[in-house]
Amino acid sequence: MATKTYKRDAIFADLSDFCYLSKKDAYIEITEWTNGEGYDIIINSHQSDTFSITRGELRAIKKLVKQLDKKE
């Protein structure tokens, strides 16, 4: 059986730096996919959520949030 070992870039942050509603010890961790096309995201706050998102999906979210923020 052939196997490969990869090193992936990841970043971790305490959610209390960003969200006053987060519980103690809440965190977010983002790991870039090996092919560079997206991210695996873990948000451990009120419950633990893990999801994957492509770079294009992230660009769309950023653009839409920016438009919503302009309404305020």
Phi, psi and omega in degrees: 000126179271137178229160176230147175246133181238152169249128181240144177284137179216157178220147186226142177211149173285127183291338180297340176288343185239333189223115181289346178274353183289149179276168179301141180069013176288146181211167172229139176226132180237127179239127180285139177297152180302323180277358177078005185269357181184195187220148166257131186235129174245125174241112181249098183226254179291327171214168180265123178238137176230132177209165179242148182213139178278164177300322179295318177297320178295319177300318179297316179299314180301316181295315181293320178295320178300318179294321177295321180296329178293332181292334183283000000 
